[in-house]
């Protein structure tokens, strides 16, 4: 028994049928396209996390400044 009741022979037959239908060149291009898409997705996720981290850091720095000078914050809200 293999994965979830599927034997190794059944997996081999399905793989053989897929190779016969699509061919090795098309499977290679599909694999490389899929790999590139995953790589781009991970890069975008890392970029978003970095950007979110810097935004959070800026926000925390602003809150620390507001906490140090509460009188100035009150005066600014009254003048606006």
N, C-alpha and C positions, 0 to 999 in steps of 0.2 A: 504494500500500500504506500502511496505517495502522499501528495498534498490533498487533504480533504476527500479521500477515497479515489483519487485519480492515480492510476499506476504510471510508472515511468514509460511503459510502452505506449500508453494513450497520449502522453505528452510528446513522445517522439513522433508519433503519427501526425498529430496536430502541427508540430513544427515542420515536418516534411511537407505537408499540404500547404502551409503558409509560404514556404520557400518556393514550391512549385508555382503557386499562384502569382506571387509578387516578384520573384527573382531576387538574386543576391544583391544586385546593384541597387535596386529600389529599396530593399531592406536596409542597406548600408546608408543610403541617403536619408531614409526616414529616421534611422538611429542617430545620425549626426545632427539632423534638424531638431530632433527631440532633445538631444544633449545640449545644443546651443540654446534652446528655449529655456531649459532648466537652469543653465548657467546665467542667462540674462535675468531670469526671475530671481535667483539668489542674489545677484549683484544689485538689483533694484531694491530688494528687501533690506540688504545691508546699507544701501544709500539712505533709505527711508528711516532706518533705525538710527543712523548717524545724525540725520537731520533732526529727528524727533529728540534725540539726546541733547543736541545743541540748543534747540528751542526750549527744552525743559530747563537747561542750565541757565539760559538767559532769563527765563521767567523767575527762577529761584533767586538769581542775583538781584533782580528788580524787587522782589518781595523782601529780600534782606535790606535793601536800601530804604524801602518804605518803612520797614520795622525800625530802622535806626532814626528816622526823622518823621514821626507821625504828624507833627505840627505843620510841616510843609505840605503834606498830602491833604490835610484839611483845608489849608489856605488855597491850594490849587482848585479844589472842588468848589469852593465858594466863589472864586473869581470867574469860573467858567460858566 
